[in-house]
Each structure stands twice: as C-alpha cells, then as structure tokens.
Amino acid sequence: VYEAAQMFALRYGQGRLAEVEEAALNFTRRYPWIQPWRLPLLYSELGREEEARAELERQTSGDVGAFPRDALWIMRIVALSHACALAGDAGRARQLYDLLAPFADRNVSTIADQPCGPVAIRLGMLAATMQRWDDAERHFEAALALCRSMRAPTFIALTLFEHARMLRARAAPADRARVVEFLREAELICRERGINAVLERVVREQARVQQPVPAEYLFHLDGDFWTIAYEGAVFRMKDGKGLQYLARLLANPGVEVHALDLVAAAGGRPRDKSATTAAAQAAQQGLRVSRLAGIGAALDAAAKTAYRRRLEELEGEVEQARAFNDPERAATLEQELDALKRELAAAVGLGGRDRDVGSPSERARVNVTRSIRSSIARIEDNSPALARHLTEVVRTGTFCAYLPAPAGRPAWRL
C-alpha cells in the first residue's frame, strides 16, 4: 500500500500519472474501503473529461457532506474538485467549495505524506467554475505565492495554467496579456522539469489563444492591481494614488487637470464646484463664508528680491571661478546656486505667481507631484521605457497633464 501511494505521488509530482493508471485501478478494486480519490484526480490530470465526469457523478450521487472525515477526506474532496472543474459542473462546485473553504491556507498531503499542493488552487478552480472571478483571482494569487515559497515547480505550473484558464474565460480587457504571460511561464517550467501532463494542457491552452500578442498600451485597474503593458513589457503593480492620477491623465491626453480634481477623483468624489454659488447665497443673507486657506506667500517681495540678487551674485562668482580655472570653488558655488533655485521654485509658481503655503491647492500640488513621481520610479523597475516616456511627457504642478506628441501617441486602453 505504501509503495503504491508513493509511486502515485511521485508520478503526480512529475506530471506522469498515465504511467500508474493500471496500478491505480488495481489499488481501488483491491482496497474498496480506502477513500477512492485516485481515479478522479488521475482522469482530470490526463484531461479525460468523460471519465472524470462519470467518476464525479458516481461519487457525489449521495450526500457529499457525509463522506467519512478520516485522514483521506480532504484528498478525496480535492480530487473531486479537479473532476468538477474539468466537467464544468457549477452545482457540485458550490458544494465542494464550501467544504474546502475552511482550509484555504493549507497544503494537502495524504497519510503517506504525498504532497498535493495548496487547497487554494482547488478553491480557485471551483470559484472559476462558478464564475466567481474575484474569488478565483484571490485564491490563485494566494496559491502561487505559497507554491513559490515552497519552490514546488509542478504546483507553480499547475496554478499558472489554471489561473490562465480562468482569465481566458473571464475575458476582461486586461486578461489576454496575462493569459499569455502565465502560459509562457508554465510552459518553461514544464519543459525544464519534464512535467509532461501539465505541459500538454498548457500547449493546448496556448493554441486557443491567438498568437503573437499584438503591441498594445494597457493601463487597467483590476481589483487591487494594475495591469500595465507598454512596448512588449507586461507587468502588474499594486494600486496606489500615483497610478490613479496617471490613469486619469492618460485618459485625457493634452488636457490640463487641476491637482485638486485628481485628488478628489482618487478619493471617489468630484471636487465641490458649488462653493461659489453657496457663498453668493450666504452673502445675500448677510452671512460671510470663510474658506480653508493657507498662511500666505512663502516669500514676501523683499525676500524674493534678496533671493534673486543673491542668484545673480552667485552666477557672476561661478563665471569668475571658471575664468580663474578654479573648478573646486566653481563646484561649491554651483551647489549653493542650485539650492537657492530649488528654494525659489518651491515658493514661486509658473509666471512668478506666489505659492500660497498650506492652501488646499498647494497641498494637492505637492502630494500629487510626489505620488506621480514615486509611481514612475516604481514603473521603472518593470519598464524603463515607459518610465522614460512618462517622465518626458507628464507635466505636474497645480495643473497636471499628459502631453505626448500627436504623432505616434500611444493609444491607451484603460
């Protein structure tokens, strides 16, 4: 019994269950009192839908909840989950999902220590069968993280494959690029490790997806993650305010958007434009409406004059140091010059207008600019080309804009 169990586990891990089919049939006939989990799993892994469906229907014709709760109970539910997903049986999927849900963060193994991977893979498969896409996404992401932490290539490949199948079935705008990405990684793992059964399914799934992936520009929020595609690079990023601001700008190329509007939209509400009307109505009743304001300009006229005078002096001193061939003094003066320019730029906006320190508009300008720059820096880790493009054509400030050249402007899908 132990030898048969270990051989089944070995071939399952290698994706070579076809080699132990006869042994599994003999084992089931010889030991009928042992929970019959091998055959539904074997038929499912080999892609034999009719036999998997027949085994599923035979074993679940009664009360699934009445299965003996022994050490092989969870293995039987897992095996039937594979058969259920292959058969596309949403009714039975609900029953099996509810039975497995309490064990979502566990790995499955038999009493003979046969490793069978995370329960979350099967929960994802069952959720996809019921078209509960958000639940399926959550389970597959959890399963993949666990499989990678265990360095379990068979189950990494299986998770990627099942996740790709779910995405292809959901067919959301951002899903196609991810399907291709997941299948490509699963294929590489299977070929490197000789996981033939999973490889065959991956190749069949790839044939259903049109190749090659067309060049596209994608910036799409799906749940808590953005899927971004640019010039062949496809990657995902955790949601953040900076990415939301960028998406709003990409959706409106050439249009200036006030920083307050970006902040309000990211918070899920429009900026209140009724304040002026309300103030007028209050004035008619003899009331005065105050507004949240800043503390005034950062620099008064005298301070700005002093700053500019010192800038002119420094520029003259830099030229003099260069003329006297004194690079060290020139470098020191240039550092002071740059620092003064930054201070002046922080206090004075475009056209020489004073910035109102502490005002809502100024706070929004600072926060939006910081968030956008931080997001572009994160994007650079995945796509230097996109980060370079955004740095060149996204203007930040009180009014922000995405200003690409009309010729060759990316057609973003959002």
Secondary structure in CASP SS format (residue, H / E / C, confidence):
PFRMAT SS
TARGET T0000
AUTHOR 0000-0000-0000
METHOD secondary structure of the structure
MODEL  1
V C 1.00
Y H 1.00
E H 1.00
A H 1.00
A H 1.00
Q H 1.00
M H 1.00
F H 1.00
A H 1.00
L H 1.00
R H 1.00
Y H 1.00
G H 1.00
Q H 1.00
G C 1.00
R C 1.00
L H 1.00
A H 1.00
E H 1.00
V H 1.00
E H 1.00
E H 1.00
A H 1.00
A H 1.00
L H 1.00
N H 1.00
F H 1.00
T H 1.00
R H 1.00
R H 1.00
Y C 1.00
P C 1.00
W C 1.00
I C 1.00
Q C 1.00
P C 1.00
W C 1.00
R H 1.00
L H 1.00
P H 1.00
L H 1.00
L H 1.00
Y H 1.00
S H 1.00
E H 1.00
L C 1.00
G C 1.00
R C 1.00
E H 1.00
E H 1.00
E H 1.00
A H 1.00
R H 1.00
A H 1.00
E H 1.00
L H 1.00
E H 1.00
R H 1.00
Q H 1.00
T C 1.00
S C 1.00
G C 1.00
D C 1.00
V H 1.00
G H 1.00
A H 1.00
F C 1.00
P C 1.00
R C 1.00
D C 1.00
A C 1.00
L C 1.00
W H 1.00
I H 1.00
M H 1.00
R H 1.00
I H 1.00
V H 1.00
A H 1.00
L H 1.00
S H 1.00
H H 1.00
A H 1.00
C H 1.00
A H 1.00
L H 1.00
A H 1.00
G C 1.00
D C 1.00
A H 1.00
G H 1.00
R H 1.00
A H 1.00
R H 1.00
Q H 1.00
L H 1.00
Y H 1.00
D H 1.00
L H 1.00
L H 1.00
A H 1.00
P H 1.00
F H 1.00
A C 1.00
D C 1.00
R C 1.00
N E 1.00
V E 1.00
S E 1.00
T C 1.00
I C 1.00
A C 1.00
D C 1.00
Q C 1.00
P E 1.00
C E 1.00
G E 1.00
P E 1.00
V H 1.00
A H 1.00
I H 1.00
R H 1.00
L H 1.00
G H 1.00
M H 1.00
L H 1.00
A H 1.00
A H 1.00
T H 1.00
M C 1.00
Q C 1.00
R C 1.00
W H 1.00
D H 1.00
D H 1.00
A H 1.00
E H 1.00
R H 1.00
H H 1.00
F H 1.00
E H 1.00
A H 1.00
A H 1.00
L H 1.00
A H 1.00
L H 1.00
C H 1.00
R H 1.00
S H 1.00
M H 1.00
R C 1.00
A C 1.00
P H 1.00
T H 1.00
F H 1.00
I H 1.00
A H 1.00
L H 1.00
T H 1.00
L H 1.00
F H 1.00
E H 1.00
H H 1.00
A H 1.00
R H 1.00
M H 1.00
L H 1.00
R H 1.00
A H 1.00
R H 1.00
A C 1.00
A C 1.00
P C 1.00
A C 1.00
D H 1.00
R H 1.00
A H 1.00
R H 1.00
V H 1.00
V H 1.00
E H 1.00
F H 1.00
L H 1.00
R H 1.00
E H 1.00
A H 1.00
E H 1.00
L H 1.00
I H 1.00
C H 1.00
R H 1.00
E H 1.00
R H 1.00
G C 1.00
I C 1.00
N H 1.00
A H 1.00
V H 1.00
L H 1.00
E H 1.00
R H 1.00
V H 1.00
V H 1.00
R H 1.00
E H 1.00
Q H 1.00
A H 1.00
R H 1.00
V C 1.00
Q C 1.00
Q C 1.00
P C 1.00
V C 1.00
P C 1.00
A C 1.00
E C 1.00
Y E 1.00
L E 1.00
F E 1.00
H E 1.00
L E 1.00
D E 1.00
G C 1.00
D C 1.00
F E 1.00
W E 1.00
T E 1.00
I E 1.00
A E 1.00
Y E 1.00
E C 1.00
G C 1.00
A E 1.00
V E 1.00
F E 1.00
R E 1.00
M E 1.00
K E 1.00
D C 1.00
G C 1.00
K H 1.00
G H 1.00
L H 1.00
Q H 1.00
Y H 1.00
L H 1.00
A H 1.00
R H 1.00
L H 1.00
L H 1.00
A C 1.00
N C 1.00
P C 1.00
G C 1.00
V C 1.00
E C 1.00
V E 1.00
H E 1.00
A H 1.00
L H 1.00
D H 1.00
L H 1.00
V H 1.00
A H 1.00
A H 1.00
A H 1.00
G C 1.00
G C 1.00
R C 1.00
P C 1.00
R C 1.00
D C 1.00
K C 1.00
S C 1.00
A H 1.00
T H 1.00
T H 1.00
A H 1.00
A H 1.00
A H 1.00
Q H 1.00
A H 1.00
A H 1.00
Q H 1.00
Q C 1.00
G C 1.00
L C 1.00
R C 1.00
V C 1.00
S C 1.00
R C 1.00
L C 1.00
A C 1.00
G C 1.00
I C 1.00
G C 1.00
A E 1.00
A C 1.00
L C 1.00
D C 1.00
A H 1.00
A H 1.00
A H 1.00
K H 1.00
T H 1.00
A H 1.00
Y H 1.00
R H 1.00
R H 1.00
R H 1.00
L H 1.00
E H 1.00
E H 1.00
L H 1.00
E H 1.00
G H 1.00
E H 1.00
V H 1.00
E H 1.00
Q H 1.00
A H 1.00
R H 1.00
A H 1.00
F C 1.00
N C 1.00
D C 1.00
P H 1.00
E H 1.00
R H 1.00
A H 1.00
A H 1.00
T H 1.00
L H 1.00
E H 1.00
Q H 1.00
E H 1.00
L H 1.00
D H 1.00
A H 1.00
L H 1.00
K H 1.00
R H 1.00
E H 1.00
L H 1.00
A H 1.00
A H 1.00
A H 1.00
V E 1.00
G C 1.00
L H 1.00
G H 1.00
G H 1.00
R C 1.00
D E 1.00
R C 1.00
D E 1.00
V C 1.00
G C 1.00
S C 1.00
P H 1.00
S H 1.00
E H 1.00
R H 1.00
A H 1.00
R H 1.00
V H 1.00
N H 1.00
V H 1.00
T H 1.00
R H 1.00
S H 1.00
I H 1.00
R H 1.00
S H 1.00
S H 1.00
I H 1.00
A H 1.00
R H 1.00
I H 1.00
E H 1.00
D H 1.00
N H 1.00
S C 1.00
P H 1.00
A H 1.00
L H 1.00
A H 1.00
R H 1.00
H H 1.00
L H 1.00
T H 1.00
E H 1.00
V H 1.00
V E 1.00
R E 1.00
T C 1.00
G C 1.00
T C 1.00
F E 1.00
C E 1.00
A E 1.00
Y E 1.00
L C 1.00
P C 1.00
A C 1.00
P C 1.00
A C 1.00
G C 1.00
R C 1.00
P C 1.00
A C 1.00
W E 1.00
R E 1.00
L C 1.00
END
